[in-house]
Amino acid sequence: MIIINSHTNEPYFNIATEEYIFHKFAEDILYLYVNSDSVVCGKHQNTMAEVDYLFAIKNNIPIIRRISGGGTVFHDLGNLNYCFINTEKERATVDFVKPTKPIIEVLNKMGIEAKLYGKSDIRVGELKISGNAQHIWKNKRMHHGTLLIDTDLKKLSSSITKDDENFTSKAVKSNRANTINIKELNPELTISKIRQEIIEYVFNEYSDVRIYELNSQDIAEIEKLVETKYKKWEWNFAYSPKYKQKIELNEGYLILEIKEGIVVNIEQNTLNQSFNKALIGKRNTEIYQVIDNYYR
């Protein structure tokens, strides 16, 4: 198994690295990284419905779509992300038990009574400390998850919307849960301590373990992937399934039909009809600016 430790907190780079190493290496991999403030959405989600877009923009929080399914998560410097990539002899299947076992056993060893809850959460009692998701391609499985160690839970709550009824679509919705930081359970547990325990676990449990440092060619390929995919509106926002969005304003409301991230129709408009001309053809990320201009 290869262990790769990220040396950057750049979220676009780290999310792109997961895809790059997934396709680059034939060996099993553990990738560990910490991101600065960011919101990471599942591949089949509507990012505009999952994230408080205006809060994210105001606070310079990137919104990034990943290649795995599952729900939306918040990353910051208090959150450790782990990614296991495994190659099976036959076609890989979804399996949340095997990849979460190392994390749960490490936490148990450190006095945190963590258990796999439902399909993909790791919880202590009823409180969530880790969300997990997977991407399957042929005989390969990517499993990645978060570990809330000292995350800003207030910013987490503000960044992610809670069952927004103003959006209607077939997109995958997140399952919300009450969360807790590991540091609240044991103040002595830090990201560096838990990271080191995970690495030591892997060295003890797996054969032929080695540390790998991304070289200049790796970094160049990852940065190319960042620029051509992970920073693109087309991936992060237009990839969402078609949907309808209701926007309520002081004197009325709009119901917009949005396809591939573009406003294609205004189903209902109780406001000034000039909105129709101004909104048709706009990107979903431009809607609020059009409305703001209307009220100036």
ABEGO torsion letter per residue (X at the ends): XBBBBBABABAAAAAAAAAAAAAABABBBBBBBBBBBBBBBBAABBAAAABBAAAAAAAGBBBBBBABBEBBBBBBAABBBBBBBBBBABBBBBBAAAAAAAAAAAAAAAGBBBBBBEAABBBBEABBABBBBBBBBEABBBBBBBBBAABBAAAAAAABBBGBAABBBABBBBBBBBBBBAAAABAABBAAAAAAAAAAAAAAABBGBBBBBBBAAAAAAAAAAAAAAAABAAAAAAABBBBBBBBBBAAEBBBBBBBGGBBABBABBABBAAAAAAABGBBAAAAAAAAAAAAX
